[in-house]
Amino acid sequence: MGQEHTTEATSSYDRISPTAKYVAHLRAMTDIPYSKEIASVCNVEEAFLNIAGEQTAKLAWSVPLVEARYKSVNSLIDSYNLKNVFELASGLSPRGLVMTEDPRISFIESDLPGLMGEKEKILQKILSGRGVPKRPNLHCCIVNALNREQLFSAAEHFSGGSIGVICEALLNYFTLQEKQRVAENIFALLSRYGGVWITPDISTKDRRQEVVHMDEATKKTLALLAGFTGRDFAKNSFDDIHHVKSFFEGIGFTIEKHVQSELVHDLCFSGLPPEQVTKIKKMLQLARIWTIKIR
């Protein structure tokens, strides 16, 4: 990718970056380590209110969905016993902080320049507050997932062994053409290092319709985020599971789906009415996470 094209793309995707604070605000309502600290260091509540607007009071239902997504990724990282983890569009996720408490794990945080610069300051403040100036196994890199050169440059931080590439709430913002480029880049990366790609970001139009019809608040939230980011989630989705399989297998992957609710069980439903909890649990049964490997 040429420099001119990269700069143009980065500018376009900067509209997506504020959603990292939106998610960080929701994550701070869970028991996920470091989430409350991250939320307190940067002004996530203001960003949340800017996006949520008049829907703010109705969005508590999404907390367990965000929590399940995060924890299901962690569950699969553990199941593969990954020691080298490369998170694309890591945003304000605390995963790097949590995982690098284990010195055997090497973790790459990556995102667009503006957000990555802010994340580095947040990490420094939290670690210095604990008397740790820096973790040598936690790396912050500017990476646009569409840019193969940036991906490979960041991966040089790994000293050996297979890798886990993860992305959480990234692919849904991309068009199918952009998804193709990202997938081909990750295929090239895994061809060199070996390992697995873990993501909950693969949605299909038919499954999306099931979720939207199940809950009016979900429909409004998706419309809210689409309007803020300028991204059409429905149009960017795959048609159905057959489309998903043909897409990834055509690149050279094998793909396996997992149910998030079968991977995690300790979710926060605090303050939600029983009927809302029942609805959320049904939605979680539809929530998938995928492991993708080279065939």
Short mmCIF file of the C-alpha atoms (twelve columns), coordinates in Angstrom:
data_MODEL
# 
_entry.id   MODEL 
# 
loop_
_atom_site.group_PDB 
_atom_site.id 
_atom_site.type_symbol 
_atom_site.label_atom_id 
_atom_site.label_alt_id 
_atom_site.label_comp_id 
_atom_site.label_asym_id 
_atom_site.label_seq_id 
_atom_site.Cartn_x 
_atom_site.Cartn_y 
_atom_site.Cartn_z 
_atom_site.pdbx_PDB_model_num 
ATOM 1   C CA . MET A 1   0.000   0.000   0.000  1 
ATOM 2   C CA . GLY A 2   1.430   3.375   -0.959 1 
ATOM 3   C CA . GLN A 3   1.945   6.139   1.578  1 
ATOM 4   C CA . GLU A 4   -0.696  8.379   -0.021 1 
ATOM 5   C CA . HIS A 5   -3.307  5.613   0.077  1 
ATOM 6   C CA . THR A 6   -2.408  4.713   3.662  1 
ATOM 7   C CA . THR A 7   -2.784  8.324   4.832  1 
ATOM 8   C CA . GLU A 8   -6.159  8.628   3.132  1 
ATOM 9   C CA . ALA A 9   -7.368  5.355   4.665  1 
ATOM 10  C CA . THR A 10  -6.131  6.294   8.126  1 
ATOM 11  C CA . SER A 11  -8.017  9.585   7.943  1 
ATOM 12  C CA . SER A 12  -11.190 7.716   6.962  1 
ATOM 13  C CA . TYR A 13  -10.898 5.179   9.776  1 
ATOM 14  C CA . ASP A 14  -10.219 7.857   12.404 1 
ATOM 15  C CA . ARG A 15  -14.010 8.210   12.562 1 
ATOM 16  C CA . ILE A 16  -14.107 4.717   14.053 1 
ATOM 17  C CA . SER A 17  -11.538 5.396   16.798 1 
ATOM 18  C CA . PRO A 18  -13.903 7.253   19.207 1 
ATOM 19  C CA . THR A 19  -15.964 4.068   19.507 1 
ATOM 20  C CA . ALA A 20  -13.034 2.662   21.523 1 
ATOM 21  C CA . LYS A 21  -14.009 5.015   24.352 1 
ATOM 22  C CA . TYR A 22  -17.660 4.051   23.941 1 
ATOM 23  C CA . VAL A 23  -16.733 0.393   24.518 1 
ATOM 24  C CA . ALA A 24  -14.268 1.263   27.304 1 
ATOM 25  C CA . HIS A 25  -17.091 2.968   29.214 1 
ATOM 26  C CA . LEU A 26  -19.211 -0.187  29.008 1 
ATOM 27  C CA . ARG A 27  -16.246 -2.393  29.912 1 
ATOM 28  C CA . ALA A 28  -15.655 -0.336  33.063 1 
ATOM 29  C CA . MET A 29  -18.987 -1.641  34.406 1 
ATOM 30  C CA . THR A 30  -17.626 -5.205  34.471 1 
ATOM 31  C CA . ASP A 31  -15.035 -7.052  36.549 1 
ATOM 32  C CA . ILE A 32  -12.488 -7.082  33.701 1 
ATOM 33  C CA . PRO A 33  -9.111  -6.109  35.235 1 
ATOM 34  C CA . TYR A 34  -7.780  -2.602  34.552 1 
ATOM 35  C CA . SER A 35  -11.031 -1.518  32.864 1 
ATOM 36  C CA . LYS A 36  -12.007 0.931   35.580 1 
ATOM 37  C CA . GLU A 37  -8.474  2.337   35.719 1 
ATOM 38  C CA . ILE A 38  -8.415  2.939   31.967 1 
ATOM 39  C CA . ALA A 39  -11.834 4.592   32.104 1 
ATOM 40  C CA . SER A 40  -10.718 6.912   34.905 1 
ATOM 41  C CA . VAL A 41  -7.489  7.948   33.151 1 
ATOM 42  C CA . CYS A 42  -9.174  9.079   29.934 1 
ATOM 43  C CA . ASN A 43  -12.539 10.752  29.501 1 
ATOM 44  C CA . VAL A 44  -14.511 7.764   28.263 1 
ATOM 45  C CA . GLU A 45  -17.822 8.911   29.718 1 
ATOM 46  C CA . GLU A 46  -17.882 12.093  27.660 1 
ATOM 47  C CA . ALA A 47  -17.136 10.140  24.472 1 
ATOM 48  C CA . PHE A 48  -19.844 7.635   25.388 1 
ATOM 49  C CA . LEU A 49  -22.401 10.408  25.879 1 
ATOM 50  C CA . ASN A 50  -21.401 12.052  22.593 1 
ATOM 51  C CA . ILE A 51  -22.135 8.842   20.727 1 
ATOM 52  C CA . ALA A 52  -25.058 7.514   22.768 1 
ATOM 53  C CA . GLY A 53  -26.961 10.792  23.112 1 
ATOM 54  C CA . GLU A 54  -30.554 10.264  24.192 1 
ATOM 55  C CA . GLN A 55  -30.072 6.479   24.121 1 
ATOM 56  C CA . THR A 56  -27.607 6.628   27.053 1 
ATOM 57  C CA . ALA A 57  -30.027 5.423   29.736 1 
ATOM 58  C CA . LYS A 58  -31.075 2.450   27.614 1 
ATOM 59  C CA . LEU A 59  -27.634 0.992   26.894 1 
ATOM 60  C CA . ALA A 60  -26.961 -0.913  30.135 1 
ATOM 61  C CA . TRP A 61  -28.170 -4.048  28.337 1 
ATOM 62  C CA . SER A 62  -25.038 -4.000  26.143 1 
ATOM 63  C CA . VAL A 63  -22.604 -4.357  29.071 1 
ATOM 64  C CA . PRO A 64  -22.821 -8.190  29.296 1 
ATOM 65  C CA . LEU A 65  -22.562 -8.442  25.494 1 
ATOM 66  C CA . VAL A 66  -19.318 -6.445  25.460 1 
ATOM 67  C CA . GLU A 67  -18.084 -8.453  28.453 1 
ATOM 68  C CA . ALA A 68  -18.890 -11.802 26.811 1 
ATOM 69  C CA . ARG A 69  -17.105 -10.798 23.627 1 
ATOM 70  C CA . TYR A 70  -13.942 -9.820  25.505 1 
ATOM 71  C CA . LYS A 71  -13.915 -12.881 27.759 1 
ATOM 72  C CA . SER A 72  -14.644 -15.341 24.932 1 
ATOM 73  C CA . VAL A 73  -11.561 -14.039 23.077 1 
ATOM 74  C CA . ASN A 74  -9.523  -14.620 26.245 1 
ATOM 75  C CA . SER A 75  -10.948 -18.116 26.626 1 
ATOM 76  C CA . LEU A 76  -9.735  -19.110 23.165 1 
ATOM 77  C CA . ILE A 77  -6.334  -17.472 23.702 1 
ATOM 78  C CA . ASP A 78  -5.992  -19.685 26.779 1 
ATOM 79  C CA . SER A 79  -7.155  -22.793 24.942 1 
ATOM 80  C CA . TYR A 80  -4.419  -22.327 22.334 1 
ATOM 81  C CA . ASN A 81  -1.856  -21.535 25.055 1 
ATOM 82  C CA . LEU A 82  -0.672  -18.537 23.042 1 
ATOM 83  C CA . LYS A 83  2.496   -16.787 24.189 1 
ATOM 84  C CA . ASN A 84  2.701   -14.288 21.299 1 
ATOM 85  C CA . VAL A 85  -0.456  -12.186 20.885 1 
ATOM 86  C CA . PHE A 86  -0.987  -9.499  18.245 1 
ATOM 87  C CA . GLU A 87  -4.148  -7.472  18.831 1 
ATOM 88  C CA . LEU A 88  -5.353  -5.413  15.878 1 
ATOM 89  C CA . ALA A 89  -7.232  -2.200  16.675 1 
ATOM 90  C CA . SER A 90  -6.686  -2.824  20.384 1 
ATOM 91  C CA . GLY A 91  -8.156  0.565   21.221 1 
ATOM 92  C CA . LEU A 92  -8.553  0.965   24.993 1 
ATOM 93  C CA . SER A 93  -8.722  -2.749  25.689 1 
ATOM 94  C CA . PRO A 94  -6.947  -3.791  28.912 1 
ATOM 95  C CA . ARG A 95  -5.970  -7.185  27.478 1 
ATOM 96  C CA . GLY A 96  -2.322  -6.260  26.913 1 
ATOM 97  C CA . LEU A 97  -1.967  -5.016  30.481 1 
ATOM 98  C CA . VAL A 98  -3.583  -8.151  31.873 1 
ATOM 99  C CA . MET A 99  -1.725  -10.695 29.778 1 
ATOM 100 C CA . THR A 100 1.751   -9.170  30.142 1 
ATOM 101 C CA . GLU A 101 1.596   -9.625  33.900 1 
ATOM 102 C CA . ASP A 102 2.945   -13.009 32.793 1 
ATOM 103 C CA . PRO A 103 6.531   -12.290 31.608 1 
ATOM 104 C CA . ARG A 104 6.388   -15.327 29.308 1 
ATOM 105 C CA . ILE A 105 3.802   -13.614 27.115 1 
ATOM 106 C CA . SER A 106 4.728   -11.106 24.425 1 
ATOM 107 C CA . PHE A 107 1.850   -8.800  23.474 1 
ATOM 108 C CA . ILE A 108 1.550   -6.266  20.655 1 
ATOM 109 C CA . GLU A 109 -0.973  -3.452  21.022 1 
ATOM 110 C CA . SER A 110 -1.770  -1.867  17.667 1 
ATOM 111 C CA . ASP A 111 -4.039  0.865   16.360 1 
ATOM 112 C CA . LEU A 112 -4.132  4.050   14.300 1 
ATOM 113 C CA . PRO A 113 -1.705  6.869   15.244 1 
ATOM 114 C CA . GLY A 114 -4.007  9.096   17.303 1 
ATOM 115 C CA . LEU A 115 -5.484  6.346   19.435 1 
ATOM 116 C CA . MET A 116 -2.192  4.489   19.829 1 
ATOM 117 C CA . GLY A 117 -0.502  7.646   21.073 1 
ATOM 118 C CA . GLU A 118 -3.228  8.081   23.673 1 
ATOM 119 C CA . LYS A 119 -3.042  4.409   24.649 1 
ATOM 120 C CA . GLU A 120 0.707   4.615   25.262 1 
ATOM 121 C CA . LYS A 121 0.171   7.497   27.691 1 
ATOM 122 C CA . ILE A 122 -2.589  5.569   29.479 1 
ATOM 123 C CA . LEU A 123 -0.406  2.476   29.832 1 
ATOM 124 C CA . GLN A 124 2.493   4.552   31.123 1 
ATOM 125 C CA . LYS A 125 0.316   6.275   33.718 1 
ATOM 126 C CA . ILE A 126 -1.237  3.041   34.995 1 
ATOM 127 C CA . LEU A 127 2.064   1.156   35.155 1 
ATOM 128 C CA . SER A 128 3.991   4.011   36.773 1 
ATOM 129 C CA . GLY A 129 1.208   4.285   39.342 1 
ATOM 130 C CA . ARG A 130 2.025   0.707   40.263 1 
ATOM 131 C CA . GLY A 131 5.732   1.386   40.394 1 
ATOM 132 C CA . VAL A 132 6.432   -0.311  37.042 1 
ATOM 133 C CA . PRO A 133 7.970   2.128   34.525 1 
ATOM 134 C CA . LYS A 134 7.622   -0.237  31.582 1 
ATOM 135 C CA . ARG A 135 6.903   -3.825  30.642 1 
ATOM 136 C CA . PRO A 136 9.437   -5.132  28.109 1 
ATOM 137 C CA . ASN A 137 6.917   -7.692  26.823 1 
ATOM 138 C CA . LEU A 138 4.220   -5.102  26.022 1 
ATOM 139 C CA . HIS A 139 4.692   -3.308  22.697 1 
ATOM 140 C CA . CYS A 140 2.697   -0.431  21.201 1 
ATOM 141 C CA . CYS A 141 2.708   -0.143  17.421 1 
ATOM 142 C CA . ILE A 142 0.982   2.045   14.869 1 
ATOM 143 C CA . VAL A 143 -0.758  -0.384  12.544 1 
ATOM 144 C CA . ASN A 144 -3.538  -0.063  10.011 1 
ATOM 145 C CA . ALA A 145 -4.720  -3.641  9.425  1 
ATOM 146 C CA . LEU A 146 -4.995  -2.851  5.714  1 
ATOM 147 C CA . ASN A 147 -1.268  -2.157  5.579  1 
ATOM 148 C CA . ARG A 148 0.755   -5.368  5.303  1 
ATOM 149 C CA . GLU A 149 4.083   -3.615  5.759  1 
ATOM 150 C CA . GLN A 150 2.978   -2.184  9.114  1 
ATOM 151 C CA . LEU A 151 1.728   -5.595  10.249 1 
ATOM 152 C CA . PHE A 152 5.006   -7.321  9.476  1 
ATOM 153 C CA . SER A 153 7.061   -4.523  10.994 1 
ATOM 154 C CA . ALA A 154 5.156   -4.772  14.282 1 
ATOM 155 C CA . ALA A 155 5.410   -8.572  14.347 1 
ATOM 156 C CA . GLU A 156 9.189   -8.298  14.493 1 
ATOM 157 C CA . HIS A 157 8.767   -7.763  18.241 1 
ATOM 158 C CA . PHE A 158 8.060   -11.492 18.567 1 
ATOM 159 C CA . SER A 159 11.201  -13.484 19.257 1 
ATOM 160 C CA . GLY A 160 9.941   -16.898 18.202 1 
ATOM 161 C CA . GLY A 161 7.047   -19.319 18.198 1 
ATOM 162 C CA . SER A 162 3.583   -19.217 16.651 1 
ATOM 163 C CA . ILE A 163 1.313   -16.211 17.128 1 
ATOM 164 C CA . GLY A 164 -2.305  -15.400 17.863 1 
ATOM 165 C CA . VAL A 165 -3.803  -12.564 15.850 1 
ATOM 166 C CA . ILE A 166 -6.914  -11.175 17.497 1 
ATOM 167 C CA . CYS A 167 -9.370  -8.435  16.646 1 
ATOM 168 C CA . GLU A 168 -12.486 -7.484  18.536 1 
ATOM 169 C CA . ALA A 169 -14.994 -5.081  16.960 1 
ATOM 170 C CA . LEU A 170 -12.875 -4.259  13.910 1 
ATOM 171 C CA . LEU A 171 -14.022 -6.240  10.877 1 
ATOM 172 C CA . ASN A 172 -17.653 -5.114  11.165 1 
ATOM 173 C CA . TYR A 173 -16.588 -1.627  10.136 1 
ATOM 174 C CA . PHE A 174 -14.913 -2.835  6.938  1 
ATOM 175 C CA . THR A 175 -16.486 -3.371  3.544  1 
ATOM 176 C CA . LEU A 176 -16.143 -6.839  2.038  1 
ATOM 177 C CA . GLN A 177 -13.320 -5.562  -0.161 1 
ATOM 178 C CA . GLU A 178 -11.506 -4.243  2.917  1 
ATOM 179 C CA . LYS A 179 -12.156 -7.499  4.772  1 
ATOM 180 C CA . GLN A 180 -10.532 -9.315  1.867  1 
ATOM 181 C CA . ARG A 181 -7.398  -7.198  2.145  1 
ATOM 182 C CA . VAL A 182 -7.167  -7.627  5.928  1 
ATOM 183 C CA . ALA A 183 -7.699  -11.383 5.650  1 
ATOM 184 C CA . GLU A 184 -5.009  -11.701 2.972  1 
ATOM 185 C CA . ASN A 185 -2.616  -9.697  5.158  1 
ATOM 186 C CA . ILE A 186 -3.260  -11.955 8.146  1 
ATOM 187 C CA . PHE A 187 -2.887  -15.021 5.937  1 
ATOM 188 C CA . ALA A 188 0.556   -13.757 4.923  1 
ATOM 189 C CA . LEU A 189 1.447   -13.091 8.570  1 
ATOM 190 C CA . LEU A 190 0.347   -16.554 9.729  1 
ATOM 191 C CA . SER A 191 2.126   -18.131 6.757  1 
ATOM 192 C CA . ARG A 192 5.374   -16.756 8.139  1 
ATOM 193 C CA . TYR A 193 4.819   -17.275 11.872 1 
ATOM 194 C CA . GLY A 194 2.185   -19.981 12.182 1 
ATOM 195 C CA . GLY A 195 -0.684  -19.743 14.624 1 
ATOM 196 C CA . VAL A 196 -4.344  -18.746 14.673 1 
ATOM 197 C CA . TRP A 197 -6.627  -15.771 14.083 1 
ATOM 198 C CA . ILE A 198 -9.319  -15.320 16.752 1 
ATOM 199 C CA . THR A 199 -12.209 -12.918 16.225 1 
ATOM 200 C CA . PRO A 200 -15.891 -12.421 17.095 1 
ATOM 201 C CA . ASP A 201 -16.189 -9.929  14.218 1 
ATOM 202 C CA . ILE A 202 -17.776 -12.120 11.556 1 
ATOM 203 C CA . SER A 203 -21.444 -11.266 11.164 1 
ATOM 204 C CA . THR A 204 -23.990 -12.418 8.626  1 
ATOM 205 C CA . LYS A 205 -27.057 -10.595 7.352  1 
ATOM 206 C CA . ASP A 206 -29.419 -13.384 8.401  1 
ATOM 207 C CA . ARG A 207 -28.013 -13.607 11.952 1 
ATOM 208 C CA . ARG A 208 -27.992 -9.814  12.253 1 
ATOM 209 C CA . GLN A 209 -31.683 -9.743  11.366 1 
ATOM 210 C CA . GLU A 210 -32.429 -12.321 14.073 1 
ATOM 211 C CA . VAL A 211 -30.744 -10.168 16.708 1 
ATOM 212 C CA . VAL A 212 -32.320 -6.911  15.503 1 
ATOM 213 C CA . HIS A 213 -35.819 -8.402  15.516 1 
ATOM 214 C CA . MET A 214 -35.227 -9.784  18.997 1 
ATOM 215 C CA . ASP A 215 -34.561 -6.421  20.606 1 
ATOM 216 C CA . GLU A 216 -35.450 -2.848  19.617 1 
ATOM 217 C CA . ALA A 217 -32.588 -1.406  21.708 1 
ATOM 218 C CA . THR A 218 -30.072 -3.405  19.655 1 
ATOM 219 C CA . LYS A 219 -31.515 -2.045  16.445 1 
ATOM 220 C CA . LYS A 220 -31.216 1.538   17.733 1 
ATOM 221 C CA . THR A 221 -27.659 1.008   18.989 1 
ATOM 222 C CA . LEU A 222 -26.464 -0.378  15.647 1 
ATOM 223 C CA . ALA A 223 -28.094 2.550   13.854 1 
ATOM 224 C CA . LEU A 224 -26.425 4.916   16.330 1 
ATOM 225 C CA . LEU A 225 -22.937 3.522   15.706 1 
ATOM 226 C CA . ALA A 226 -23.481 3.339   11.962 1 
ATOM 227 C CA . GLY A 227 -24.489 6.983   11.888 1 
ATOM 228 C CA . PHE A 228 -21.535 8.086   14.030 1 
ATOM 229 C CA . THR A 229 -18.881 6.144   12.093 1 
ATOM 230 C CA . GLY A 230 -20.409 6.428   8.645  1 
ATOM 231 C CA . ARG A 231 -20.197 2.658   8.285  1 
ATOM 232 C CA . ASP A 232 -23.095 0.467   7.101  1 
ATOM 233 C CA . PHE A 233 -22.898 -2.651  9.289  1 
ATOM 234 C CA . ALA A 234 -25.657 -4.515  7.457  1 
ATOM 235 C CA . LYS A 235 -24.138 -3.873  4.035  1 
ATOM 236 C CA . ASN A 236 -20.686 -4.854  5.356  1 
ATOM 237 C CA . SER A 237 -21.950 -8.209  6.667  1 
ATOM 238 C CA . PHE A 238 -21.614 -11.552 4.921  1 
ATOM 239 C CA . ASP A 239 -24.805 -12.942 3.395  1 
ATOM 240 C CA . ASP A 240 -24.849 -16.185 5.388  1 
ATOM 241 C CA . ILE A 241 -22.612 -18.926 6.797  1 
ATOM 242 C CA . HIS A 242 -21.974 -20.315 3.296  1 
ATOM 243 C CA . HIS A 243 -20.687 -16.922 2.208  1 
ATOM 244 C CA . VAL A 244 -18.394 -16.833 5.274  1 
ATOM 245 C CA . LYS A 245 -16.933 -20.252 4.518  1 
ATOM 246 C CA . SER A 246 -16.385 -19.585 0.822  1 
ATOM 247 C CA . PHE A 247 -14.766 -16.220 1.601  1 
ATOM 248 C CA . PHE A 248 -12.185 -17.542 4.076  1 
ATOM 249 C CA . GLU A 249 -11.600 -20.880 2.371  1 
ATOM 250 C CA . GLY A 250 -11.024 -19.014 -0.895 1 
ATOM 251 C CA . ILE A 251 -8.096  -17.231 0.745  1 
ATOM 252 C CA . GLY A 252 -6.676  -20.488 2.098  1 
ATOM 253 C CA . PHE A 253 -8.070  -20.639 5.631  1 
ATOM 254 C CA . THR A 254 -10.114 -23.143 7.572  1 
ATOM 255 C CA . ILE A 255 -12.664 -21.565 9.901  1 
ATOM 256 C CA . GLU A 256 -14.450 -22.862 12.992 1 
ATOM 257 C CA . LYS A 257 -17.250 -21.172 14.909 1 
ATOM 258 C CA . HIS A 258 -17.798 -21.227 18.668 1 
ATOM 259 C CA . VAL A 259 -20.679 -19.977 20.817 1 
ATOM 260 C CA . GLN A 260 -19.633 -17.193 23.176 1 
ATOM 261 C CA . SER A 261 -22.072 -18.218 25.919 1 
ATOM 262 C CA . GLU A 262 -20.466 -21.675 26.042 1 
ATOM 263 C CA . LEU A 263 -17.027 -20.152 26.654 1 
ATOM 264 C CA . VAL A 264 -17.901 -17.661 29.426 1 
ATOM 265 C CA . HIS A 265 -20.325 -17.802 32.331 1 
ATOM 266 C CA . ASP A 266 -19.423 -15.063 34.851 1 
ATOM 267 C CA . LEU A 267 -21.164 -12.080 33.271 1 
ATOM 268 C CA . CYS A 268 -22.468 -8.893  34.870 1 
ATOM 269 C CA . PHE A 269 -26.263 -8.531  34.764 1 
ATOM 270 C CA . SER A 270 -26.350 -6.127  37.715 1 
ATOM 271 C CA . GLY A 271 -29.268 -3.686  37.687 1 
ATOM 272 C CA . LEU A 272 -31.000 -5.264  34.702 1 
ATOM 273 C CA . PRO A 273 -34.637 -6.393  35.011 1 
ATOM 274 C CA . PRO A 274 -35.235 -10.170 34.752 1 
ATOM 275 C CA . GLU A 275 -36.975 -9.906  31.374 1 
ATOM 276 C CA . GLN A 276 -33.978 -8.019  29.950 1 
ATOM 277 C CA . VAL A 277 -31.565 -10.631 31.339 1 
ATOM 278 C CA . THR A 278 -33.580 -13.387 29.655 1 
ATOM 279 C CA . LYS A 279 -33.457 -11.522 26.339 1 
ATOM 280 C CA . ILE A 280 -29.705 -10.912 26.631 1 
ATOM 281 C CA . LYS A 281 -29.041 -14.577 27.339 1 
ATOM 282 C CA . LYS A 282 -30.944 -15.490 24.178 1 
ATOM 283 C CA . MET A 283 -28.864 -12.978 22.242 1 
ATOM 284 C CA . LEU A 284 -25.665 -14.474 23.666 1 
ATOM 285 C CA . GLN A 285 -26.706 -17.873 22.341 1 
ATOM 286 C CA . LEU A 286 -26.577 -16.311 18.874 1 
ATOM 287 C CA . ALA A 287 -23.209 -14.608 19.468 1 
ATOM 288 C CA . ARG A 288 -20.345 -16.391 17.732 1 
ATOM 289 C CA . ILE A 289 -16.574 -16.230 17.890 1 
ATOM 290 C CA . TRP A 290 -14.329 -17.756 15.252 1 
ATOM 291 C CA . THR A 291 -10.945 -19.427 15.066 1 
ATOM 292 C CA . ILE A 292 -9.291  -19.158 11.663 1 
ATOM 293 C CA . LYS A 293 -6.195  -21.082 10.620 1 
ATOM 294 C CA . ILE A 294 -4.250  -21.717 7.448  1 
ATOM 295 C CA . ARG A 295 -5.486  -24.820 5.691  1 
# 
